Amino acid sequence: MASCTLSLHVLSSGSCGNAALVDYQGHLLAIDCGICKREYLRRCADLHIDPCAIQAILITHDHSDHTKGLGVLARGLAKQGCHPAVYVSDTVRDASPRVQELERICDVHPMSAGSSLSLAGMQVMPFHTSHDAAESFGFRIEAPNASDSCAQNDVLGFMTDTGIVPDAAHEALKGSRILGIESNHDVTMLATGEYPASLKRRIRSDYGHLSNDECATEVSRLLNDSLEQIVALHISEHNNTFGMPVRVLESMLAHNGHHAHVQAGLPRTPISVS
């Protein structure tokens, strides 16, 4: 097996706030910040991560559970002499006052689906997801493996906030060793739960969120020898449990004779996979 280089740190995942870090040999890319600065820094400390190693911030979309902590975090990092660049689509920037605020603090650069960004020693390839935001993205992130004898890059796929899996997203996630993927709700719990009918329709729509079964179906299409780690993300605390996505994915893996490791991204406890 090649010596692998990428790690995924999930600081928070769920409707209360989302924040993650991708780590390449100590160089960090942040994905979103939907939690307060104090919690962000505390959870970095819990994982023995230096937030001043963040070299860039990627923004998936404009919803507040992904953006509400960005400005305070950026100002806090600036006080420590850390000035990560921000990468966001023009459409998301124009739709989000929180992102526009960052232009007074950080260098803000445009990002688009199908492009390739060289950041912190990694290649970042944004792709569109299908969500009721101004525009929304997932990421394929590649980095050279630690072993010079391995010709293939290490690959991490990251996709949340999507009602369906667009073809381009599926293609971008192929070959991932680490896969962070949305497993938002259990269909029965959502249908019988207390959410109003309009919100249930929104969640189940093509512009809402993937269910546990939809997540497992997509992962089953991505199975190959490269896939080692799966993290179920954006799990609903009202229409799911933290154990159910893991069990659904593990059942699918067992049926296919695959031995990837599965765990759940949590809203208040940070986790790391490598």
Secondary structure, DSSP 8 states (H G I E B T S, - for coil): -----EEEEEEE-STT--EEEEEETTEEEEE---S-HHHHHHHHHHTT--GGGEEEEE---S-HHHHTTHHHHHHHHHHTT---EEEE-HHHHHH-HHHHHHTTTS-EEE--TT--EEETTEEEEEEE---SSSS-EEEEEEEE-S-TT--SEEEEEEE-S-SS--HHHHHHHTT-SEEEEE--B-HHHHHHSSS-HHHHHHHHSTTS--BHHHHHHHHHHH-STT--EEEEES--SSS--SSHHHHHHHHHHHHTT---EEEE--SSS-EEE-
